[in-house]
């Protein structure tokens, strides 16, 4: 009889995630963790991504923490998906906490990391943190994207910081404003 291995579990978890079946992806991740099959980053990432799509931020955070405790290597996908799940769950503080994990590791935050975290701050009314993140993005010499500028604008708009909104509009290429 054929035995399930890491590739099998990863493929099925990924299929569940893509099909919006986050419950099944979580169940399979738990079965995999309890089995003798070596857990791989890809399998966990698919589970976290499924949680993000299912708006289950607590489960995403739990899996991310389990990876750290189980000595499974995290990567930018792990943390970006966890931050995205926190954003969808309106828990800006957890999003910032996971952003700080990136900052304290060898991983480099990318534009997606910044925009997702800024969006989480916007949802939580934390425009100051969104501005701080935008400044960090500039310090890291990352190119601003329309998405990151829009995230900063939205955060400032919700904080009634119209002067900052006008400054961000100046950063956008004229063709993207029209």
C-alpha positions in Angstrom: 0.0 0.0 0.0 1.3 3.5 -0.9 2.4 5.8 1.9 1.6 9.5 1.9 4.8 11.6 1.9 5.6 15.3 2.2 4.9 15.8 -1.5 1.6 14.1 -1.3 0.5 16.1 1.8 1.8 19.4 0.2 -0.1 18.8 -3.0 -3.4 17.9 -1.3 -3.1 20.8 1.2 -2.3 23.2 -1.7 -5.3 21.9 -3.7 -7.6 22.4 -0.6 -6.2 26.0 -0.2 -6.8 26.8 -3.9 -10.3 25.3 -3.7 -11.2 27.4 -0.6 -11.3 24.4 1.6 -9.2 25.8 4.5 -10.8 23.5 7.0 -9.6 20.4 5.1 -6.1 22.0 4.6 -5.9 22.5 8.4 -7.0 19.0 9.1 -4.4 17.6 6.7 -1.7 19.8 8.2 -2.6 18.4 11.7 -2.5 14.9 10.4 0.9 15.5 8.8 2.2 17.0 12.0 1.2 13.9 14.0 2.6 11.5 11.4 6.1 10.5 10.7 6.1 12.6 7.5 8.6 15.4 7.6 6.7 18.7 7.6 8.0 21.1 5.0 7.7 24.9 4.7 5.6 24.5 1.5 2.9 22.4 3.3 2.6 24.9 6.2 2.5 27.9 3.8 -0.4 26.3 1.9 -2.2 25.8 5.1 -1.6 29.4 6.2 -2.7 30.7 2.8 -5.9 28.7 3.1 -6.5 30.3 6.5 -5.9 33.7 5.0 -8.4 33.0 2.3 -10.9 31.6 4.9 -10.4 34.7 7.1 -9.1 32.5 9.9 -6.3 34.6 11.3 -6.0 32.8 14.6 -5.3 29.5 12.8 -2.8 31.2 10.5 -0.9 32.6 13.5 -1.1 29.2 15.3 0.4 27.5 12.3 3.1 30.1 11.9 4.0 29.7 15.6 4.0 25.9 15.3 6.5 26.3 12.5 8.9 28.3 14.7 8.5 25.8 17.6 8.9 22.8 15.3 12.0 24.2 13.7 10.4 24.4 10.3 12.0 27.2 8.3 9.7 30.2 7.6 10.1 32.3 4.5 8.6 35.5 3.1 5.5 33.6 1.9 4.9 32.3 5.4 5.0 35.7 7.0 3.2 37.5 4.1 0.3 35.1 4.3 0.2 35.3 8.1 0.2 39.1 7.9 -2.6 38.9 5.2 -4.7 36.7 7.4 -4.2 39.2 10.3 -5.2 42.0 8.0 -8.4 40.2 7.0 -9.1 39.5 10.7 -8.6 43.2 11.5 -5.9 42.5 14.0 -3.3 45.1 13.2 -1.2 44.4 16.3 -0.7 40.8 15.2 0.2 42.0 11.7 2.8 44.3 13.1 4.1 41.6 15.4 4.7 39.3 12.4 6.2 42.2 10.4 8.7 42.6 13.2 9.6 38.9 12.9 10.7 39.6 9.4 12.7 42.7 10.5 14.5 40.6 13.1 15.4 37.7 10.8 17.4 37.3 7.6 14.3 37.7 5.6 13.7 40.9 3.6 10.3 42.5 3.6 9.0 43.1 0.1 6.4 45.5 -1.2 3.6 43.0 -0.5 4.8 42.7 3.1 4.7 46.4 3.6 1.3 47.0 1.8 -0.4 44.2 3.7 0.9 45.4 7.0 0.0 49.0 6.2 -3.5 47.9 5.2 -3.9 46.1 8.5 -2.9 49.3 10.3 -5.4 51.2 8.2 -8.2 48.8 9.3 -7.2 49.3 12.9 -7.0 53.1 12.6 -3.3 53.1 13.1 -2.3 55.7 10.5 0.9 56.5 12.5 2.2 52.9 12.2 1.3 52.9 8.5 3.4 56.1 8.0 6.2 54.5 10.0 6.1 51.4 7.7 6.1 53.6 4.6 9.3 55.3 6.0 10.9 51.9 6.6 10.1 50.9 3.1 12.0 54.0 1.8 14.9 53.1 4.2 15.0 49.6 2.7 15.2 51.2 -0.8 12.1 49.4 -2.0 10.2 50.8 -4.9 6.8 52.2 -4.0 4.0 50.5 -5.9 0.5 51.8 -6.5 -0.7 49.3 -3.9 1.7 50.5 -1.2 0.9 54.1 -1.9 -2.8 53.4 -1.8 -2.4 51.5 1.5 -0.7 54.6 3.0 -3.3 56.9 1.5 -6.2 54.8 2.9 -4.6 54.7 6.4 -4.1 58.5 6.4 -7.6 59.1 5.1 -9.1 57.1 7.9 -7.0 59.1 10.3 -8.1 62.4 8.8 -4.6 63.2 7.8 -5.3 64.9 4.5 -1.9 66.6 4.3 -0.2 63.2 4.2 -2.7 62.1 1.6 -1.7 65.0 -0.6 2.0 64.1 -0.2 1.4 60.5 -1.2 -0.6 61.6 -4.3 2.5 63.4 -5.5 4.5 60.1 -5.4 2.1 58.4 -7.8 2.9 58.7 -11.5 0.4 60.9 -13.3 -0.8 58.1 -15.5 -1.9 56.0 -12.5 -4.0 58.8 -11.0 -6.2 59.4 -14.0 
